[in-house]
Amino acid sequence: MSRISLIIPSKNRHSQIRYAVESGLSIHLISEVIIVDDCSSPELNMGLLSNLKINIDVRIVKTTCHGGAQGARVTGAQVAKNDILLFLDSDDSLIEL
């Protein structure tokens, strides 16, 4: 069965990103979560996800210049390991049906 890479662009969404990531962790076909930090101040870090039960690859990719949400999506797509990509805004969450 195909696996999915969840890509979440974020800029200064420190308080919301945890819920977006947590929703992705609950979907069994998602095998990696890529958070693209689009020049947040301060930078996003894995400490924001502390106390989450993470059993898949979750990483933060930092951009070197502000590219906006679409630029962050492209950056995430370039580093994704899977062929199927799912994009989620940092202030949204997924539900499994």
Secondary structure, DSSP 8 states (H G I E B T S, - for coil): ---EEEEEEESS-TTTHHHHHHHHHT-TTEEEEEEEE-S-SS---GGGGTT----SEEEEEE-SS--HHHHHHHHHHHH-SSSEEEE--TT------
